Amino acid sequence: MPTIDNNELTGAPVRRKPKQDVTEIGGHPLSPSTLMMGYGYDPMLSEGSLKPPIFLTSTFAFESAAAGKRHFEGITGKRPGGAEGLVYSRFNGPNQEILEARLGVWEKAEDALVFSSGMSAIATLLLAHVSMNDVIVHSGPLYAATETLIARILSRFGASYVDFPAEASRADMDAILARAKEMAERQGGKVAMVYLESPANPTNALVDVQAMRAAVEAAFDADARPPIAIDNTFLGPLWSAPLRHGADVVLYSLTKYAGGHSDLVAGGVLGSKQWLGPIRMMRNTIGTICDPNTAWMLLRSLETVELRMTRAGENAEKVCAFLRDHPKVEGLGYLGFLKDGPQKDVFDRHCTGAGSTFSLFVKGGEEESFRFLDALRIAKLAVSLGGTETLASHPAAMTHLSVPDERKKALGITDNLVRISIGIEAADDLIADFDQALAAV
């Protein structure tokens, strides 16, 4: 039976896991959904336990003093690649490493890291790659906490940013990169990162990752090229794989679709060792790794992620087909209904599905949107997305409340925008719920 070494696929260290994992049978490659059932784990290394135990320990015993030295050479960066063995739960652990191996499968990432939340993943990424006087280029809108981190917190330490609309053309991207380079030269720093969010939260606007990669390669010499990082929470891992389109680093709030049950908080970063190495070192220092129990729960959830996302996507298409022609709906920000144009072109090249999170524009303003939200009976009035249940929220008054009004207006985050995340309930029941709630408007 053909096998490959774990490290060929993810670059992750191999412990409490098989030295080799079956990834194909008779020349037939196994799908990620199949690999989620056992990839990266050997029951015989854990007393025959079919599922990985939860390793609740703060520290691990070394097999020898020399082994301990080798592990710390990896932890401290004297040798690249991280620890060769288990050391201390701030650095690594069996549950976390099995999870990282499986996350890497979906996008065939060279390496993967898991974190205590999506925001801790984003913060660790930025702290690892951005220094004083550096410039960050980012698309907009971003998740509000990400915008706050870049604009209000990193700026206190001398970093600055320039942003551009998610729907920007290649010419616009060339112009913003030229502006960023001029800023960095004046400040004595560098363009440290291009940070994207696609689809954007909450408008669902798409960024042309391929165009940005071409723009970056045209603007920078190879040894000065900043990494392209992208938040893929809305569509990953099933409906989009940005590493194939030119991104260097992909970020997730694993709280959302990967976790999928609204019962945990976690984050993930995938990509090449070149860019993840400094992030691993920063995570070792500040301790943003996720805990073993959360990692174990995510391993459980990844076994059904394809089933859950497929059902939610099918439901969203049915619900949006109903909402599209409703007299009290002004419009929909649903990727499945994009008209021919630049955004449809990006969708066709980058996406394999329209997702299950979309923006609903109610006719009216905040008052009408609140009436709709308060009238819902099946859908829950709550923030977050990607869970088994349907959720609805009002970004302008909730998740993006801290964004200045003028910026919200420029980004299309209006008072009549309601963000919907469709779950796995019966689609007809959801349609009935939305219909009666719109009757209250």
C-alpha angles and dihedrals in degrees: 000000000000115000138176132205114262090235093062090066106034109007088227121143114259117234131139080008134097117271086231132030126204107242100161139024120211091341092311110124114226117236122241091248089060093045090054089073096067116345114141096014135091115195090205090066090058105047091280093296106165091214123041112267118237105256102215101183134116097210141023131221117241121230089224141352090254090054090051090053091051091050093051091048086062094042094051096043098249085123122028124240104051128261119340090214143018114293118155132343093247087066107033146330139186096258093048094048094049088049091050091051092053094045089055091056095069096061098020087243120182092224140004137196131192128213142192092256141353090259093050087054091051093044093049091049092052095043089052096052108025124077137177113300092015123132126226119204113205141172122236144269100033130176103287095243090053091052090049092050093051100038103035108023108032088043088065087064096049102268120128137190146207122203138199135192115274090237093057119144125233089260090054090050091051090052095049092048090051089051091049092050091052091050092049093050092050091049096045093243138097140251095266103183147355105221119194136181115198124203088026120232115271105353099055091227112161128226119216098235093181091054092048091050090052091047093050093048090050093048101045138046113244094254093051100042113129118225120257110228123185135190104227097176097121097054108017143146097001107032104035137026107190095183086072091054098052107281117135098199130028122199131199139188092219086193087080125053097345092055091029101172102079090240105106143040121219144133139213140202123198131182146084123341089239092068100027095053094076090042091054090051091050091048089052090053102045098030103233095148116127119252123257095249092054090046090052091050090050090052087055092049096048089063089069103027094108092049094047096045092046093052093045091049092051090049092050092054091053094045093047091049087059095044096046094075099032111127093227095051116090095189148324131238093207119143093215092066100048114142122227110287142085095312092050089050092053091047092051092050099040109029137063094188142018096240128225101263118086143152120253117201110208118205104255129022141277094322093054092043091052091050090053093048094046091051096056115113107176099028111071121231098234142115124248127060145216097064129129089257127068114252133191130190143163108241097192091056099032128021094019098034091115092056110100114257094241092053092047089053092049091049095048096249095144133176091252095054115110118183115220127194110190119215135196100277120121108292093223090056091052092049090052090050094050091045094055092043092053088051087066091060 
